[in-house]
Amino acid sequence: MCPDLYSVTGSKSDDSSSKAASSTRKSRVDETFDLKKTASYHLSIELSPRVISFCVLDTLSNKYIALYEEAIVDEGLGKATGQLLALLQTHELLSSKYKSYSVIVVTEQFTTVPAAIFDSAKARAFLDFNIEGVESSEQAIEVLSDKMKSADAHSVYPLPGEMLVNMRSALEGVTIIHHTTCLVDTVLKIYKNQNREICFLHIQDGIFSIVVVKGNDLRYCNNFLYNSTEDLVYYTLFVFEQLKLNPETADTVLIGEIDKNSPEYAMLYTYIRNLRFIDRNQGFAYSYVMDDLPSQHHFNLFSQFHCVS
């Protein structure tokens, strides 16, 4: 059995950035977690430029029994990968081999390609056509593609080659997907019988996604970087205008690191009146140590297993 890691944890350091990261390390671990049983556990990881998080699913009981998150000391996917590799060497929850591994990578760069025209041999061409700067990137990249399970489309996106080599070496048989792939697949699966337009705002630190669906159809999906609450609201209202969604009546579902007392919620509600938080993914059970966790928090991370299994 694993010792109690429920409270905020962190090692002492004289470095101010290390102290800042330590203050945002949070663990929730059920007492049933057992390092001797990880052969029946799945490890889901979410890697973003500002935060690493992972959760442990007991595949026999279909229950999440552990959740961990920490801030990135120096922002960027490269730094995040290095920090993840260090965690894999030092964190007690990760000291045994798991049954399977998956990683969601959070990055704004991606394009959605309809299945009817998708050709894996042309993935780089699709990317170059839709995203500026990929061709001129000085860093060696690998172009990946995910087949969406719930939409007749593929996500195509670039990731640093060195980052992928390191993750594949450290996590045997790991499945890597883009965060929008998981988000789209999950909301389409859960809301497939809702014959009305629904807008989902998935909000994380510095980046948010807008997904609009109607029944089984994906109408819109895009990511935006933002530095202020005003940026977030501006881009959201711009999408509403382009899609002719009425801010007074459009069904708008909030996902991610946003709460009713957050400034993002307050400003969004000034312009968009029909706001609600997503319910927790009912495809899984959750340990009692997560009872106080808002349903919208880590929604994509908790949904990851269905997208890769």
C-alpha positions, 0 to 999 in steps of 0.5 A: 500500500502507498503511504498517505499522499493526499495533502500538498507535498514538496521538497525543501529548496532554496531556489525560489522557482522550486519553492513555487513549484512545490507549493502547487504539487497536489496528490490524492491517493486512495488507500487501496493503491498498491505498488504491487498491483500496478500490473492492473493499473493504467497511468494517464498523463496530461502534459502541458507547457505549465502543468503536469498531471496524472491519474491512476485507473484500477482497470479491474474495478474501473475506478480512479484511485490516484491523482497528482498535479504539479506546476512546470518550473520553467514554462514550455513542453520541453521543460515539461517533458524533462520534469516528467522524466524526473518524476518517473525516476523519483515519484513513489507512485511511478516506481513500478511498471504499469499495465499501460500508459497514455499521454495527452499533450496540450498544445495549440498547434493542430488541424482537423482533417476530414477522414474522407480526404485524410492520407497519413502520407500527407499529414505534414502537408495538411499541417503546413497548409493550415499552420504557419511556422511549422515549415520554418521551425528550427526544432526537429519535429514529428507529425502525429495524427489521431483518428477520432473515435466519435468524429469522422476526422483526424487530428494532425499536430507537430511535436518535438522529435526529442520529446517523443523519443524520450517519452517512448523510451521512458513509458513502454508502449505509450499512446500519445494523443492531442488533447483536442482529440480526447476532448472531442471524442468524449463530448461527442460520445456523452452528448450524442443524443442531444439534438441541439448545438452545445458549445464547450469551453475547455479552459487551462492555464494559458490555453483554452479550446472551443468545441461546438457539437450538434448531435453526432456532428462536430461543427467547430474545434479550435485552440487559443492561447490567452494571457488575460481574461479579456483575451479568453472572452474576446476569442470566445465571443468572436467564435460565437459571432462566426457561428451565429450563436446567441450569447444569451441562449447558447448552451455553453458548458465549462470544462477545466480549471475554472470555477464560479468564483474565478475571474474567467467565469465572472467575465464570461457570464457578463456576456454569455448567460447560459453557462454550466459546468460539465458533469464528471465522466460517468464512464468511471468510478472515482475514489472518495479522495476526489469527492471534493474535486469539482466535476469540471476539473481534470475532466479530459485527463479522467476521460483519457483511458476511453480515448486510447483503449 
